[in-house]
Amino acid sequence: MKQDTLITTAGRDPENNYGIVNPPVYHASTIVAPTLEEFRERRKHRWEPGVFTYGRQGTPTHEAFEVAVAALLGGDRAVAMGSGLAAINAAMLAYLKSGDHVLMVDSAYGPARSFCDKFLGRFGVETTYYDPLIGAGIAELIQDNTKIVYTESPGSLTFEVQDIRAIADEAHKRGCVVIIDDTWSSGMFFKPFEHGVDVSVIAATKYIVGHSDVMMGVITTTDEQWQRIRQSASDLGANSGPDDIYLALRGLRTIGVRMRQHHINGLKLAKWLQARPEVVEVLHPGLPENPSHELWKRDFTGASGLFGVVLKPYRDEAFAAMLDGLKLFGMGASWGGFESLILLTDPASIRVATHDRWKDVGPTLRIHAGLEDADDLIEDLEKGFERLNANA
Ligand SMILES: Cc1ncc(COP(=O)(O)O)c(C=O)c1O
């Protein structure tokens, strides 16, 4: 089945729902069993498809969503979590104990780093950050106690594409699990399990929900990893609620068309920005000049709307004048919704393994190209640059 057909059909079961296209929203904490035997049977098989024991363990609404996400990513099973960060935490905690070691990509989402440094650090888990462009060189950093090689591709803020296949091959030789934060593509343009990934985490909050109104995460795994991941998700109890699950499933049904437009708008903005005199570099792997372009072309079939821009130095007042006056770009910490967003970022402030690469680089912007007309977005940015220059 082709991807667009999969997106619109996976997880649906109208035959068993009076012909109604979408699943009902089951509001459940208690789920009763008719007999003791049945109660025990359900407990025994509680993570198998079609078995429901308690609201926190999921309902048929959750299952419809999870089946659809697993199908989109090419994984075997998925479990929804209360946020993207909860998905990251549950996936990592499935494999770690005191004394273990994690290899974490230096371009990982900030709060995932903080979870490693502060939370896992308190429990005696050590984290080493590595260069996103390391490829097979990851082998040299793997220690006897390394349990996880954590990847995010393209990375947060600087958008390097990682050679996931090369990293996974080395990680597997030494018995490590490979986790990817695949939120940027959200299953659309990159198929993590074809590249050797064991566990994918996605902030469904972004493109899957797609409408800036729900927090949710989803972990997708191979059959081999499923029991550990599902146990960890269950132990942490950070499940998602029924109405949110319903909205996420509704969002997922249109992710194909939305992502294609994000791709078009993002690249149009990126190319326009490249030609601006205020811009030093546009950090978008879809641009031929980008160092990650070849890898992106090899492994990805498209781009989302999120990318970075390195600017020449300006006074803070000039940035404020530029950003405060934008009409179509909101200043918000999230992305992946239908609307455009812009943020002033500072990669150097959190980088360790690649600090030298970023320490002298000018101020950077993170832009999310939404679904507005790209020409209107360009006009808004053009006026923004006029204000930047007027206040330089
Ligand atoms: C790449 C990436 N991963 C994970 C998350 C976390 O998702 P959530 O905000 O749903 O916890 C974010 C949020 O911005 C993100 O950008």
Ligand as a Chemical Component Dictionary entry (heavy atoms), coordinates in Angstrom:
data_LIG
# 
_chem_comp.id                   LIG 
_chem_comp.type                 NON-POLYMER 
_chem_comp.pdbx_formal_charge   0 
_chem_comp.three_letter_code    LIG 
# 
loop_
_chem_comp_atom.comp_id 
_chem_comp_atom.atom_id 
_chem_comp_atom.alt_atom_id 
_chem_comp_atom.type_symbol 
_chem_comp_atom.charge 
_chem_comp_atom.model_Cartn_x 
_chem_comp_atom.model_Cartn_y 
_chem_comp_atom.model_Cartn_z 
_chem_comp_atom.pdbx_ordinal 
LIG C1 C1 C 0 12.669 17.571 18.415 1  
LIG C2 C2 C 0 11.724 17.564 19.572 2  
LIG N1 N1 N 0 11.552 16.430 20.259 3  
LIG C3 C3 C 0 10.725 16.368 21.316 4  
LIG C4 C4 C 0 10.009 17.480 21.740 5  
LIG C5 C5 C 0 9.162  17.369 22.963 6  
LIG O1 O1 O 0 7.818  17.305 22.685 7  
LIG P1 P1 P 0 6.720  17.788 23.739 8  
LIG O2 O2 O 0 6.811  19.281 23.785 9  
LIG O3 O3 O 0 5.456  17.227 23.225 10 
LIG O4 O4 O 0 7.100  17.196 25.069 11 
LIG C6 C6 C 0 10.142 18.674 21.048 12 
LIG C7 C7 C 0 9.374  19.871 21.460 13 
LIG O5 O5 O 0 9.621  20.968 21.040 14 
LIG C8 C8 C 0 11.032 18.727 19.948 15 
LIG O6 O6 O 0 11.246 19.875 19.269 16 
# 
loop_
_chem_comp_bond.comp_id 
_chem_comp_bond.atom_id_1 
_chem_comp_bond.atom_id_2 
_chem_comp_bond.value_order 
_chem_comp_bond.pdbx_ordinal 
LIG C1 C2 SING 1  
LIG C2 N1 SING 2  
LIG C2 C8 DOUB 3  
LIG N1 C3 DOUB 4  
LIG C3 C4 SING 5  
LIG C4 C5 SING 6  
LIG C4 C6 DOUB 7  
LIG C5 O1 SING 8  
LIG O1 P1 SING 9  
LIG P1 O2 DOUB 10 
LIG P1 O3 SING 11 
LIG P1 O4 SING 12 
LIG C6 C7 SING 13 
LIG C6 C8 SING 14 
LIG C7 O5 DOUB 15 
LIG C8 O6 SING 16 
# 
